[in-house]
């Protein structure tokens, strides 16, 4: 079964900038690109490889803003892809 078949929500192509802010242990701000999004989460590409699963970030992109939990990271050459779960 492919990953796309296991998804419970439809994904939409994203574009534009993503801003992530978090304490690590001092305030950090990371810029990246929105790759795709759904009703409950989004995937972004960036260059900050120290985000970790479970970490809570403040986010802002063209579709939404708020708080999200880091669910996973994938390092691909010189960039990182991260999946986020948006928190209500």
N, CA, C and O atoms as a CHARMM CRD file, in Angstrom:
* protein
*
  352
    1    1 UNK  N      0.84900  -1.18300   0.00000 PROA 1      0.00000
    2    1 UNK  CA     0.00000   0.00000   0.00000 PROA 1      0.00000
    3    1 UNK  C      0.89000   1.24000   0.00000 PROA 1      0.00000
    4    1 UNK  O      1.80100   1.35300   0.82000 PROA 1      0.00000
    5    2 UNK  N      0.63100   2.15200  -0.90100 PROA 2      0.00000
    6    2 UNK  CA     1.44300   3.35700  -0.97400 PROA 2      0.00000
    7    2 UNK  C      1.04500   4.33400   0.14100 PROA 2      0.00000
    8    2 UNK  O     -0.03900   4.24200   0.71700 PROA 2      0.00000
    9    3 UNK  N      1.95200   5.26400   0.42100 PROA 3      0.00000
   10    3 UNK  CA     1.68900   6.26400   1.46100 PROA 3      0.00000
   11    3 UNK  C      0.43700   7.05900   1.11800 PROA 3      0.00000
   12    3 UNK  O     -0.38700   7.32300   1.99300 PROA 3      0.00000
   13    4 UNK  N      0.28500   7.44400  -0.14500 PROA 4      0.00000
   14    4 UNK  CA    -0.87700   8.25700  -0.51200 PROA 4      0.00000
   15    4 UNK  C     -2.17900   7.50500  -0.26400 PROA 4      0.00000
   16    4 UNK  O     -3.19600   8.13500   0.02500 PROA 4      0.00000
   17    5 UNK  N     -2.17900   6.16900  -0.36700 PROA 5      0.00000
   18    5 UNK  CA    -3.38700   5.39000  -0.11300 PROA 5      0.00000
   19    5 UNK  C     -3.70900   5.29400   1.37700 PROA 5      0.00000
   20    5 UNK  O     -4.86100   5.05000   1.73600 PROA 5      0.00000
   21    6 UNK  N     -2.73200   5.47900   2.24100 PROA 6      0.00000
   22    6 UNK  CA    -2.96400   5.41100   3.69100 PROA 6      0.00000
   23    6 UNK  C     -3.43700   6.73500   4.26800 PROA 6      0.00000
   24    6 UNK  O     -3.88900   6.77100   5.41200 PROA 6      0.00000
   25    7 UNK  N     -3.34900   7.80600   3.52300 PROA 7      0.00000
   26    7 UNK  CA    -3.76700   9.11200   4.03300 PROA 7      0.00000
   27    7 UNK  C     -5.27300   9.15900   4.17900 PROA 7      0.00000
   28    7 UNK  O     -6.01400   8.69800   3.31100 PROA 7      0.00000
   29    8 UNK  N     -5.71100   9.72400   5.29000 PROA 8      0.00000
   30    8 UNK  CA    -7.14200   9.82400   5.56600 PROA 8      0.00000
   31    8 UNK  C     -7.75100  11.10000   5.00000 PROA 8      0.00000
   32    8 UNK  O     -8.96400  11.18600   4.81300 PROA 8      0.00000
   33    9 UNK  N     -6.90100  12.09400   4.72900 PROA 9      0.00000
   34    9 UNK  CA    -7.37400  13.37400   4.21800 PROA 9      0.00000
   35    9 UNK  C     -6.71900  13.68200   2.87500 PROA 9      0.00000
   36    9 UNK  O     -5.59000  13.27400   2.60100 PROA 9      0.00000
   37   10 UNK  N     -7.44600  14.39900   2.06400 PROA 10     0.00000
   38   10 UNK  CA    -6.89100  14.81600   0.78400 PROA 10     0.00000
   39   10 UNK  C     -5.79500  15.85200   1.00900 PROA 10     0.00000
   40   10 UNK  O     -5.91200  16.71500   1.87900 PROA 10     0.00000
   41   11 UNK  N     -4.74800  15.75900   0.23000 PROA 11     0.00000
   42   11 UNK  CA    -3.64600  16.72400   0.26200 PROA 11     0.00000
   43   11 UNK  C     -3.78500  17.67600  -0.90800 PROA 11     0.00000
   44   11 UNK  O     -4.24400  17.30600  -1.98900 PROA 11     0.00000
   45   12 UNK  N     -3.37700  18.90700  -0.66500 PROA 12     0.00000
   46   12 UNK  CA    -3.41400  19.93800  -1.69800 PROA 12     0.00000
   47   12 UNK  C     -2.00900  20.48000  -1.89800 PROA 12     0.00000
   48   12 UNK  O     -1.25100  20.61700  -0.93700 PROA 12     0.00000
   49   13 UNK  N     -1.66100  20.78700  -3.13500 PROA 13     0.00000
   50   13 UNK  CA    -0.34600  21.33000  -3.42900 PROA 13     0.00000
   51   13 UNK  C     -0.20500  22.68200  -2.75500 PROA 13     0.00000
   52   13 UNK  O     -1.09400  23.52900  -2.83500 PROA 13     0.00000
   53   14 UNK  N      0.90800  22.86600  -2.09900 PROA 14     0.00000
   54   14 UNK  CA     1.17200  24.13100  -1.43500 PROA 14     0.00000
   55   14 UNK  C      2.23900  24.91300  -2.16800 PROA 14     0.00000
   56   14 UNK  O      3.00000  24.35600  -2.95800 PROA 14     0.00000
   57   15 UNK  N      2.28900  26.17500  -1.90900 PROA 15     0.00000
   58   15 UNK  CA     3.35600  27.01600  -2.43200 PROA 15     0.00000
   59   15 UNK  C      3.46900  28.23100  -1.53500 PROA 15     0.00000
   60   15 UNK  O      2.53300  28.57800  -0.81400 PROA 15     0.00000
   61   16 UNK  N      4.60300  28.86200  -1.58500 PROA 16     0.00000
   62   16 UNK  CA     4.83000  30.03400  -0.76000 PROA 16     0.00000
   63   16 UNK  C      5.70000  29.71500   0.43900 PROA 16     0.00000
   64   16 UNK  O      6.11100  28.57600   0.66000 PROA 16     0.00000
   65   17 UNK  N      5.96300  30.75700   1.20000 PROA 17     0.00000
   66   17 UNK  CA     6.87000  30.66000   2.33900 PROA 17     0.00000
   67   17 UNK  C      6.15400  30.13100   3.58400 PROA 17     0.00000
   68   17 UNK  O      4.96600  30.37700   3.79500 PROA 17     0.00000
   69   18 UNK  N      6.91600  29.39800   4.39900 PROA 18     0.00000
   70   18 UNK  CA     6.48900  28.95900   5.73400 PROA 18     0.00000
   71   18 UNK  C      7.46000  29.56900   6.72700 PROA 18     0.00000
   72   18 UNK  O      8.67200  29.54000   6.51400 PROA 18     0.00000
   73   19 UNK  N      6.93400  30.12000   7.80800 PROA 19     0.00000
   74   19 UNK  CA     7.75200  30.62200   8.91600 PROA 19     0.00000
   75   19 UNK  C      7.48100  29.74900  10.12600 PROA 19     0.00000
   76   19 UNK  O      6.32800  29.53100  10.49700 PROA 19     0.00000
   77   20 UNK  N      8.54700  29.24800  10.74200 PROA 20     0.00000
   78   20 UNK  CA     8.45100  28.42600  11.94900 PROA 20     0.00000
   79   20 UNK  C      9.19900  29.13700  13.06300 PROA 20     0.00000
   80   20 UNK  O     10.32200  29.59600  12.85300 PROA 20     0.00000
   81   21 UNK  N      8.60200  29.23900  14.24300 PROA 21     0.00000
   82   21 UNK  CA     9.24100  29.84700  15.40600 PROA 21     0.00000
   83   21 UNK  C      9.10800  28.88700  16.57900 PROA 21     0.00000
   84   21 UNK  O      8.06600  28.25700  16.76300 PROA 21     0.00000
   85   22 UNK  N     10.17900  28.77900  17.37700 PROA 22     0.00000
   86   22 UNK  CA    10.17500  27.86300  18.51400 PROA 22     0.00000
   87   22 UNK  C     11.32000  28.21200  19.44600 PROA 22     0.00000
   88   22 UNK  O     12.23300  28.95000  19.07500 PROA 22     0.00000
   89   23 UNK  N     11.26800  27.67900  20.65500 PROA 23     0.00000
   90   23 UNK  CA    12.32900  27.84800  21.64900 PROA 23     0.00000
   91   23 UNK  C     13.22300  26.61700  21.58800 PROA 23     0.00000
   92   23 UNK  O     12.73000  25.49200  21.65900 PROA 23     0.00000
   93   24 UNK  N     14.55000  26.81900  21.45600 PROA 24     0.00000
   94   24 UNK  CA    15.43600  25.66500  21.27500 PROA 24     0.00000
   95   24 UNK  C     16.86400  25.91400  21.73400 PROA 24     0.00000
   96   24 UNK  O     17.72400  25.79900  20.86100 PROA 24     0.00000
   97   25 UNK  N     17.24300  26.22400  22.91300 PROA 25     0.00000
   98   25 UNK  CA    16.45100  26.71200  24.04100 PROA 25     0.00000
   99   25 UNK  C     16.15200  28.19500  23.92700 PROA 25     0.00000
  100   25 UNK  O     15.32700  28.71300  24.67900 PROA 25     0.00000
  101   26 UNK  N     16.80800  28.89500  22.99900 PROA 26     0.00000
  102   26 UNK  CA    16.45700  30.29700  22.76500 PROA 26     0.00000
  103   26 UNK  C     15.56500  30.36400  21.53200 PROA 26     0.00000
  104   26 UNK  O     15.47500  29.40700  20.76300 PROA 26     0.00000
  105   27 UNK  N     14.91500  31.49000  21.35700 PROA 27     0.00000
  106   27 UNK  CA    13.97300  31.64000  20.24000 PROA 27     0.00000
  107   27 UNK  C     14.70000  31.48300  18.89800 PROA 27     0.00000
  108   27 UNK  O     15.72900  32.11200  18.65100 PROA 27     0.00000
  109   28 UNK  N     14.14300  30.63700  18.05500 PROA 28     0.00000
  110   28 UNK  CA    14.65800  30.38800  16.70000 PROA 28     0.00000
  111   28 UNK  C     13.55500  30.69700  15.70400 PROA 28     0.00000
  112   28 UNK  O     12.37300  30.52500  16.00200 PROA 28     0.00000
  113   29 UNK  N     13.93600  31.14600  14.53600 PROA 29     0.00000
  114   29 UNK  CA    12.98500  31.32700  13.44300 PROA 29     0.00000
  115   29 UNK  C     13.57100  30.68300  12.19400 PROA 29     0.00000
  116   29 UNK  O     14.71800  30.94000  11.82800 PROA 29     0.00000
  117   30 UNK  N     12.77200  29.84600  11.54900 PROA 30     0.00000
  118   30 UNK  CA    13.19700  29.11300  10.36200 PROA 30     0.00000
  119   30 UNK  C     12.24800  29.45200   9.22100 PROA 30     0.00000
  120   30 UNK  O     11.03100  29.46800   9.40600 PROA 30     0.00000
  121   31 UNK  N     12.79900  29.72100   8.04700 PROA 31     0.00000
  122   31 UNK  CA    12.00500  29.94300   6.84200 PROA 31     0.00000
  123   31 UNK  C     12.09400  28.71800   5.95900 PROA 31     0.00000
  124   31 UNK  O     13.13100  28.05700   5.90100 PROA 31     0.00000
  125   32 UNK  N     11.01800  28.41800   5.27900 PROA 32     0.00000
  126   32 UNK  CA    10.99800  27.28800   4.37000 PROA 32     0.00000
  127   32 UNK  C      9.91700  27.47500   3.33000 PROA 32     0.00000
  128   32 UNK  O      9.37500  28.56800   3.16200 PROA 32     0.00000
  129   33 UNK  N      9.61100  26.38700   2.62900 PROA 33     0.00000
  130   33 UNK  CA     8.60300  26.41500   1.56900 PROA 33     0.00000
  131   33 UNK  C      7.50200  25.41500   1.88300 PROA 33     0.00000
  132   33 UNK  O      7.77700  24.28700   2.29300 PROA 33     0.00000
  133   34 UNK  N      6.26500  25.82700   1.69300 PROA 34     0.00000
  134   34 UNK  CA     5.11100  24.95500   1.87700 PROA 34     0.00000
  135   34 UNK  C      5.03400  23.99600   0.68600 PROA 34     0.00000
  136   34 UNK  O      4.93700  24.43700  -0.46000 PROA 34     0.00000
  137   35 UNK  N      5.07600  22.68700   0.95300 PROA 35     0.00000
  138   35 UNK  CA     5.01800  21.68500  -0.11500 PROA 35     0.00000
  139   35 UNK  C      3.59800  21.21400  -0.37200 PROA 35     0.00000
  140   35 UNK  O      3.15600  21.14800  -1.51900 PROA 35     0.00000
  141   36 UNK  N      2.87500  20.88100   0.70900 PROA 36     0.00000
  142   36 UNK  CA     1.47000  20.49700   0.58900 PROA 36     0.00000
  143   36 UNK  C      0.79400  20.65200   1.93700 PROA 36     0.00000
  144   36 UNK  O      1.45100  20.87100   2.95400 PROA 36     0.00000
  145   37 UNK  N     -0.54300  20.53500   1.93500 PROA 37     0.00000
  146   37 UNK  CA    -1.30000  20.71100   3.17600 PROA 37     0.00000
  147   37 UNK  C     -2.59600  19.91900   3.09000 PROA 37     0.00000
  148   37 UNK  O     -3.05800  19.55500   2.00900 PROA 37     0.00000
  149   38 UNK  N     -3.16900  19.66400   4.26600 PROA 38     0.00000
  150   38 UNK  CA    -4.47700  19.02300   4.38800 PROA 38     0.00000
  151   38 UNK  C     -5.23800  19.78500   5.46200 PROA 38     0.00000
  152   38 UNK  O     -4.76800  20.81800   5.93900 PROA 38     0.00000
  153   39 UNK  N     -6.40800  19.28800   5.84600 PROA 39     0.00000
  154   39 UNK  CA    -7.17300  19.94900   6.90300 PROA 39     0.00000
  155   39 UNK  C     -6.46500  19.90700   8.24700 PROA 39     0.00000
  156   39 UNK  O     -6.67500  20.79200   9.07600 PROA 39     0.00000
  157   40 UNK  N     -5.62900  18.89800   8.48500 PROA 40     0.00000
  158   40 UNK  CA    -5.03300  18.75600   9.80900 PROA 40     0.00000
  159   40 UNK  C     -3.51600  18.90600   9.85000 PROA 40     0.00000
  160   40 UNK  O     -2.92600  18.79600  10.92500 PROA 40     0.00000
  161   41 UNK  N     -2.87200  19.15100   8.72700 PROA 41     0.00000
  162   41 UNK  CA    -1.42600  19.25500   8.76300 PROA 41     0.00000
  163   41 UNK  C     -0.85000  19.83000   7.49400 PROA 41     0.00000
  164   41 UNK  O     -1.57400  20.23800   6.58700 PROA 41     0.00000
  165   42 UNK  N      0.48500  19.85700   7.44600 PROA 42     0.00000
  166   42 UNK  CA     1.17700  20.34700   6.26800 PROA 42     0.00000
  167   42 UNK  C      2.58900  19.77600   6.23500 PROA 42     0.00000
  168   42 UNK  O      3.09200  19.25800   7.23100 PROA 42     0.00000
  169   43 UNK  N      3.21000  19.88200   5.07900 PROA 43     0.00000
  170   43 UNK  CA     4.58200  19.42900   4.87600 PROA 43     0.00000
  171   43 UNK  C      5.37300  20.60300   4.33500 PROA 43     0.00000
  172   43 UNK  O      4.92300  21.30200   3.42700 PROA 43     0.00000
  173   44 UNK  N      6.55600  20.81800   4.89600 PROA 44     0.00000
  174   44 UNK  CA     7.38900  21.95000   4.50200 PROA 44     0.00000
  175   44 UNK  C      8.82200  21.49100   4.25400 PROA 44     0.00000
  176   44 UNK  O      9.28500  20.51800   4.84900 PROA 44     0.00000
  177   45 UNK  N      9.51500  22.20000   3.37000 PROA 45     0.00000
  178   45 UNK  CA    10.93500  21.98900   3.11700 PROA 45     0.00000
  179   45 UNK  C     11.69700  23.17500   3.69500 PROA 45     0.00000
  180   45 UNK  O     11.26300  24.32100   3.57300 PROA 45     0.00000
  181   46 UNK  N     12.84000  22.89400   4.33000 PROA 46     0.00000
  182   46 UNK  CA    13.66200  23.93900   4.94800 PROA 46     0.00000
  183   46 UNK  C     15.07700  23.40500   5.09800 PROA 46     0.00000
  184   46 UNK  O     15.37800  22.31600   4.61100 PROA 46     0.00000
  185   47 UNK  N     15.94300  24.14700   5.75900 PROA 47     0.00000
  186   47 UNK  CA    17.33900  23.73100   5.91300 PROA 47     0.00000
  187   47 UNK  C     17.73700  23.51500   7.37800 PROA 47     0.00000
  188   47 UNK  O     18.92600  23.38000   7.66800 PROA 47     0.00000
  189   48 UNK  N     16.78600  23.48000   8.29600 PROA 48     0.00000
  190   48 UNK  CA    17.07600  23.34300   9.72600 PROA 48     0.00000
  191   48 UNK  C     16.90400  21.88200  10.14100 PROA 48     0.00000
  192   48 UNK  O     15.77700  21.41900  10.31900 PROA 48     0.00000
  193   49 UNK  N     18.01000  21.15200  10.29700 PROA 49     0.00000
  194   49 UNK  CA    17.92300  19.71100  10.54600 PROA 49     0.00000
  195   49 UNK  C     17.74000  19.34400  12.01800 PROA 49     0.00000
  196   49 UNK  O     17.66700  18.15600  12.33300 PROA 49     0.00000
  197   50 UNK  N     17.66400  20.31000  12.92600 PROA 50     0.00000
  198   50 UNK  CA    17.55600  19.99700  14.34900 PROA 50     0.00000
  199   50 UNK  C     16.12300  19.93400  14.87500 PROA 50     0.00000
  200   50 UNK  O     15.93300  19.69300  16.06700 PROA 50     0.00000
  201   51 UNK  N     15.10600  20.14100  14.03200 PROA 51     0.00000
  202   51 UNK  CA    13.73500  19.92300  14.50000 PROA 51     0.00000
  203   51 UNK  C     13.58300  18.45600  14.86200 PROA 51     0.00000
  204   51 UNK  O     14.18600  17.59800  14.21800 PROA 51     0.00000
  205   52 UNK  N     12.79100  18.15300  15.87700 PROA 52     0.00000
  206   52 UNK  CA    12.63700  16.75700  16.28200 PROA 52     0.00000
  207   52 UNK  C     11.16500  16.42000  16.49400 PROA 52     0.00000
  208   52 UNK  O     10.35500  17.28800  16.81900 PROA 52     0.00000
  209   53 UNK  N     10.83800  15.15800  16.30600 PROA 53     0.00000
  210   53 UNK  CA     9.45800  14.68500  16.47300 PROA 53     0.00000
  211   53 UNK  C      8.94700  15.05500  17.85700 PROA 53     0.00000
  212   53 UNK  O      9.64500  14.87900  18.85600 PROA 53     0.00000
  213   54 UNK  N      7.73300  15.56500  17.90500 PROA 54     0.00000
  214   54 UNK  CA     7.11000  15.98100  19.15600 PROA 54     0.00000
  215   54 UNK  C      7.28400  17.44900  19.47400 PROA 54     0.00000
  216   54 UNK  O      6.56200  17.98500  20.31400 PROA 54     0.00000
  217   55 UNK  N      8.22400  18.11100  18.82600 PROA 55     0.00000
  218   55 UNK  CA     8.47800  19.52300  19.08400 PROA 55     0.00000
  219   55 UNK  C      7.28300  20.36100  18.63100 PROA 55     0.00000
  220   55 UNK  O      6.69300  20.09400  17.58400 PROA 55     0.00000
  221   56 UNK  N      6.92900  21.37100  19.42100 PROA 56     0.00000
  222   56 UNK  CA     5.82600  22.27900  19.10400 PROA 56     0.00000
  223   56 UNK  C      6.40800  23.56500  18.52000 PROA 56     0.00000
  224   56 UNK  O      7.35000  24.13400  19.07000 PROA 56     0.00000
  225   57 UNK  N      5.84100  24.01800  17.40400 PROA 57     0.00000
  226   57 UNK  CA     6.29500  25.24400  16.75900 PROA 57     0.00000
  227   57 UNK  C      5.10100  26.15700  16.51000 PROA 57     0.00000
  228   57 UNK  O      3.96900  25.69300  16.37500 PROA 57     0.00000
  229   58 UNK  N      5.36100  27.45200  16.45000 PROA 58     0.00000
  230   58 UNK  CA     4.39900  28.40700  15.91300 PROA 58     0.00000
  231   58 UNK  C      4.67300  28.46900  14.41700 PROA 58     0.00000
  232   58 UNK  O      5.83100  28.51300  14.00200 PROA 58     0.00000
  233   59 UNK  N      3.62100  28.47200  13.60300 PROA 59     0.00000
  234   59 UNK  CA     3.83000  28.50800  12.16100 PROA 59     0.00000
  235   59 UNK  C      2.94800  29.56400  11.51900 PROA 59     0.00000
  236   59 UNK  O      1.93200  29.98600  12.07200 PROA 59     0.00000
  237   60 UNK  N      3.37200  29.97400  10.33800 PROA 60     0.00000
  238   60 UNK  CA     2.59700  30.90100   9.51400 PROA 60     0.00000
  239   60 UNK  C      2.90400  30.58300   8.06100 PROA 60     0.00000
  240   60 UNK  O      4.06600  30.55300   7.65300 PROA 60     0.00000
  241   61 UNK  N      1.85000  30.34400   7.27800 PROA 61     0.00000
  242   61 UNK  CA     1.97800  30.22400   5.83100 PROA 61     0.00000
  243   61 UNK  C      0.71400  30.77500   5.19400 PROA 61     0.00000
  244   61 UNK  O     -0.20700  31.18300   5.90200 PROA 61     0.00000
  245   62 UNK  N      0.65700  30.79300   3.88100 PROA 62     0.00000
  246   62 UNK  CA    -0.42500  31.46600   3.16000 PROA 62     0.00000
  247   62 UNK  C     -1.80100  30.88100   3.47500 PROA 62     0.00000
  248   62 UNK  O     -2.80100  31.58900   3.35700 PROA 62     0.00000
  249   63 UNK  N     -1.87900  29.60600   3.87200 PROA 63     0.00000
  250   63 UNK  CA    -3.15700  28.94400   4.12500 PROA 63     0.00000
  251   63 UNK  C     -3.62800  29.13200   5.56400 PROA 63     0.00000
  252   63 UNK  O     -4.82500  29.29100   5.80500 PROA 63     0.00000
  253   64 UNK  N     -2.69800  29.11600   6.53000 PROA 64     0.00000
  254   64 UNK  CA    -3.09200  29.15200   7.94500 PROA 64     0.00000
  255   64 UNK  C     -1.92500  29.59900   8.81600 PROA 64     0.00000
  256   64 UNK  O     -0.80100  29.77400   8.34400 PROA 64     0.00000
  257   65 UNK  N     -2.22000  29.77900  10.09500 PROA 65     0.00000
  258   65 UNK  CA    -1.17500  30.00900  11.09500 PROA 65     0.00000
  259   65 UNK  C     -1.65400  29.44600  12.41300 PROA 65     0.00000
  260   65 UNK  O     -2.84900  29.21500  12.59900 PROA 65     0.00000
  261   66 UNK  N     -0.72500  29.22300  13.33400 PROA 66     0.00000
  262   66 UNK  CA    -1.06900  28.66600  14.63300 PROA 66     0.00000
  263   66 UNK  C      0.07600  27.86500  15.20200 PROA 66     0.00000
  264   66 UNK  O      1.24500  28.19300  15.00000 PROA 66     0.00000
  265   67 UNK  N     -0.27400  26.80000  15.92400 PROA 67     0.00000
  266   67 UNK  CA     0.72000  25.90600  16.52900 PROA 67     0.00000
  267   67 UNK  C      0.63100  24.55100  15.84900 PROA 67     0.00000
  268   67 UNK  O     -0.44700  24.10900  15.45100 PROA 67     0.00000
  269   68 UNK  N      1.79400  23.89000  15.72000 PROA 68     0.00000
  270   68 UNK  CA     1.83700  22.56900  15.10200 PROA 68     0.00000
  271   68 UNK  C      2.88800  21.72000  15.79900 PROA 68     0.00000
  272   68 UNK  O      3.84300  22.23900  16.37800 PROA 68     0.00000
  273   69 UNK  N      2.69900  20.41300  15.73600 PROA 69     0.00000
  274   69 UNK  CA     3.64400  19.44400  16.29800 PROA 69     0.00000
  275   69 UNK  C      4.42400  18.81000  15.15300 PROA 69     0.00000
  276   69 UNK  O      3.84000  18.41300  14.14500 PROA 69     0.00000
  277   70 UNK  N      5.74100  18.71600  15.30600 PROA 70     0.00000
  278   70 UNK  CA     6.58300  18.02000  14.33700 PROA 70     0.00000
  279   70 UNK  C      6.28400  16.52800  14.44100 PROA 70     0.00000
  280   70 UNK  O      6.39600  15.94600  15.52000 PROA 70     0.00000
  281   71 UNK  N      5.90500  15.91100  13.33100 PROA 71     0.00000
  282   71 UNK  CA     5.58300  14.48500  13.31600 PROA 71     0.00000
  283   71 UNK  C      6.73600  13.64300  12.77300 PROA 71     0.00000
  284   71 UNK  O      6.97800  12.53900  13.26000 PROA 71     0.00000
  285   72 UNK  N      7.44000  14.15000  11.77600 PROA 72     0.00000
  286   72 UNK  CA     8.55500  13.41300  11.18600 PROA 72     0.00000
  287   72 UNK  C      9.44200  14.37500  10.40000 PROA 72     0.00000
  288   72 UNK  O      9.02400  15.47000  10.02200 PROA 72     0.00000
  289   73 UNK  N     10.67800  13.93400  10.16400 PROA 73     0.00000
  290   73 UNK  CA    11.65100  14.65200   9.32700 PROA 73     0.00000
  291   73 UNK  C     12.23800  13.68800   8.32400 PROA 73     0.00000
  292   73 UNK  O     12.40100  12.50300   8.61600 PROA 73     0.00000
  293   74 UNK  N     12.55300  14.18100   7.15600 PROA 74     0.00000
  294   74 UNK  CA    13.26600  13.41200   6.13700 PROA 74     0.00000
  295   74 UNK  C     14.34900  14.32500   5.58800 PROA 74     0.00000
  296   74 UNK  O     14.05000  15.39000   5.04700 PROA 74     0.00000
  297   75 UNK  N     15.60100  13.91800   5.72300 PROA 75     0.00000
  298   75 UNK  CA    16.71500  14.70800   5.21200 PROA 75     0.00000
  299   75 UNK  C     17.04700  14.20300   3.81200 PROA 75     0.00000
  300   75 UNK  O     17.34600  13.02500   3.61900 PROA 75     0.00000
  301   76 UNK  N     16.98900  15.10300   2.84900 PROA 76     0.00000
  302   76 UNK  CA    17.25000  14.77800   1.44900 PROA 76     0.00000
  303   76 UNK  C     18.32300  15.73600   0.95700 PROA 76     0.00000
  304   76 UNK  O     18.06000  16.91700   0.73000 PROA 76     0.00000
  305   77 UNK  N     19.53400  15.21500   0.79500 PROA 77     0.00000
  306   77 UNK  CA    20.68200  16.00800   0.36700 PROA 77     0.00000
  307   77 UNK  C     20.85000  17.23400   1.25000 PROA 77     0.00000
  308   77 UNK  O     21.19200  17.09400   2.42400 PROA 77     0.00000
  309   78 UNK  N     20.61900  18.43500   0.72200 PROA 78     0.00000
  310   78 UNK  CA    20.87000  19.64900   1.50500 PROA 78     0.00000
  311   78 UNK  C     19.59700  20.28700   2.05200 PROA 78     0.00000
  312   78 UNK  O     19.61300  21.45100   2.45300 PROA 78     0.00000
  313   79 UNK  N     18.49200  19.53700   2.07300 PROA 79     0.00000
  314   79 UNK  CA    17.25900  20.09700   2.61500 PROA 79     0.00000
  315   79 UNK  C     16.57200  19.08500   3.52500 PROA 79     0.00000
  316   79 UNK  O     16.85700  17.88800   3.49100 PROA 79     0.00000
  317   80 UNK  N     15.66500  19.60200   4.33200 PROA 80     0.00000
  318   80 UNK  CA    14.89000  18.77400   5.26000 PROA 80     0.00000
  319   80 UNK  C     13.41500  18.92900   4.89600 PROA 80     0.00000
  320   80 UNK  O     12.94300  20.04400   4.67600 PROA 80     0.00000
  321   81 UNK  N     12.69700  17.82900   4.83400 PROA 81     0.00000
  322   81 UNK  CA    11.23800  17.86900   4.71200 PROA 81     0.00000
  323   81 UNK  C     10.67600  17.46700   6.07000 PROA 81     0.00000
  324   81 UNK  O     11.13000  16.49700   6.67700 PROA 81     0.00000
  325   82 UNK  N      9.69200  18.21500   6.53600 PROA 82     0.00000
  326   82 UNK  CA     9.08100  17.94300   7.84100 PROA 82     0.00000
  327   82 UNK  C      7.57100  17.89000   7.68600 PROA 82     0.00000
  328   82 UNK  O      6.97600  18.72000   6.99800 PROA 82     0.00000
  329   83 UNK  N      6.95400  16.90200   8.33700 PROA 83     0.00000
  330   83 UNK  CA     5.51800  16.80600   8.39100 PROA 83     0.00000
  331   83 UNK  C      5.01200  17.34200   9.71800 PROA 83     0.00000
  332   83 UNK  O      5.55500  17.00300  10.77000 PROA 83     0.00000
  333   84 UNK  N      3.99100  18.16700   9.68400 PROA 84     0.00000
  334   84 UNK  CA     3.44600  18.82300  10.87700 PROA 84     0.00000
  335   84 UNK  C      1.97400  18.48200  11.04900 PROA 84     0.00000
  336   84 UNK  O      1.22700  18.38200  10.07600 PROA 84     0.00000
  337   85 UNK  N      1.57100  18.30700  12.29600 PROA 85     0.00000
  338   85 UNK  CA     0.16600  18.15400  12.67600 PROA 85     0.00000
  339   85 UNK  C     -0.26900  19.47200  13.30300 PROA 85     0.00000
  340   85 UNK  O      0.31000  19.90200  14.30100 PROA 85     0.00000
  341   86 UNK  N     -1.27300  20.11100  12.73500 PROA 86     0.00000
  342   86 UNK  CA    -1.76100  21.38500  13.27000 PROA 86     0.00000
  343   86 UNK  C     -2.55000  21.11200  14.55200 PROA 86     0.00000
  344   86 UNK  O     -3.39800  20.22100  14.59200 PROA 86     0.00000
  345   87 UNK  N     -2.26300  21.88200  15.58900 PROA 87     0.00000
  346   87 UNK  CA    -2.92100  21.74800  16.88000 PROA 87     0.00000
  347   87 UNK  C     -4.06500  22.74300  16.97500 PROA 87     0.00000
  348   87 UNK  O     -3.91400  23.89500  16.56700 PROA 87     0.00000
  349   88 UNK  N     -5.18900  22.32700  17.49900 PROA 88     0.00000
  350   88 UNK  CA    -6.36100  23.22700  17.61000 PROA 88     0.00000
  351   88 UNK  C     -6.17500  24.22000  18.72200 PROA 88     0.00000
  352   88 UNK  O     -7.05200  25.05000  18.96100 PROA 88     0.00000
